[in-house]
Amino acid sequence: MPSAMVGMISFFVELFLNMAQVVVISSIIISWLGADQYNPIVQLIRNITEPMYRPFRRMTQGFSGPIDLAPMIILLIISGIQRGVLPYIKIMLLNPT
């Protein structure tokens, strides 16, 4: 695969993951501040993040107590993909031996 194409695909995947991190962090801040649930921006952020959180909330509901661990798990997964998976995929695509 040409290096320009790999670079472009990598750029867009990293951009998407960075945007996902911003949305998750925004959701965390909104929950701390107790923002107005009828605000369109708050509703948009909730509509984006709640489907991501749902499976992890089901897995952690018995032992997480009053703290919602789902956003932290999502951030760890995103970080793991950015730092652990993407660099190796780039290397494999650019240097097929």
Helices and strands as residue ranges (DSSP letters): H 3-33, H 40-60, H 70-80, I 81-85, H 86-94
